[in-house]
Amino acid sequence: MEAKQWYMEYKIHKNRPGLLGDIASLLGMLEVNILTINGVEGKTRGMLLETNDDEKIQLMGAMLKKVDSITVSALRTPKLVDILAVRHGRYIDRDSDDRKTFRFTRDELGLLVDFLGEIFKKEGNQVIGLRGMPRVGKTESIIAGSVCAMKRWTFVSSTLLRQTVRSQLSEDEMNRNNVFIIDGIVSTIRSNERHYNLLQDIMNMPSTKVIEHPDVFVQESEYTYDHFDIIIELRNNPNEEIIYDTFTSTYNDDL
């Protein structure tokens, strides 16, 4: 049987000496390999495990339920958020009501870039919205994530250096393996018909599109939130409000 990865997370109630060693010994006796282990937000530990016998994972979970000093809070096939939690030692803030919305602050740019990099590695159509005030690091994070995924990025519209509104792209730029970067305000409020036709062609491609200012994009175009697979919010601090009225009326090269 082919080896399979698992994610195990447990909360520590009594961090006695040798606790981790006892858990590692149990895994070793069951021939379950520990790929990665890290603390995840305080008294929580996360482990990426590997075994070719699923029954041993279930047996391990049952045995650990008898240990009073810990509580196993997760034992599952690893999700992307699990892998990143172990890698970075913290969980991504995910909206409890809208499960496709993820929140980051500027001091978590490393985690955001890693998150984007893993998403960009996926093939096929995916539309990602990126909310955030000017100069918070939206476009830079997209470019860095593309580098991590070893993908080429293509600006369809942007204000990174100067206002960019493309009306056509070269054959290389139209490669569906590229990451297409779209400024939702520029492409709807500041665009022309030729640009919008190009935008529609790109939206129909089986490729990765990242749309900054998705709320304005939805408000000013034919597209809806249902077109988005993921919404990411990036703030300077957790309490910052993302208010488009403060800059859409004066949207220019300085943003």
DARAKA-V737234 format. One record per backbone hydrogen bond with DSSP energy under -1.0 kcal/mol. NH is the residue of the N-H (numbers start at 1). CO is the residue of the C=O. Records with the same first field share a line. If there is no record, write none. Layout:
# DARAKA-V737234
NH->CO / CO
This chain:
# DARAKA-V737234
4->51
6->49
7->76
8->47
9->74
10->45
11->71
12->43
13->69
14->69
16->14
19->16
22->18
23->19
24->20
25->21
26->22
27->23
28->24
29->25
30->26
31->28
32->27
33->50
35->48
36->48
38->46
40->44
41->89
45->10
46->38
47->8
48->36
49->6
50->33
51->4
58->54
59->55
60->56
61->57
62->58
63->59
64->60
65->61
66->63
67->64
71->11
73->9
74->9
76->7
83->79
84->80
85->81
86->82
87->83
88->84
89->85
95->101
101->98
102->231
103->93
104->233
106->235
108->105
109->106
112->108
113->109
114->110
115->111
116->112
117->113
118->114
119->115
120->116
122->119
126->207
128->209
129->230
130->211
131->232
136->133
141->137
142->138
143->139
144->140
145->141
146->142
147->143
148->144
149->145
150->147
151->146
154->179
156->181
157->181
158->164
164->158
166->156
174->170
175->172
178->175
179->152
180->208
181->154
182->210
184->212
187->183
189->185
190->185
196->192
197->193
198->194
199->195
200->196
201->197
202->198
203->199
204->200
205->202
207->205
209->126
210->180
211->128
212->182
213->130
217->213
218->214
219->215
220->216
227->224
228->225
229->127
230->127
231->100
232->129
233->102
234->131
235->104
240->237
247->244
248->244
251->248
255->252
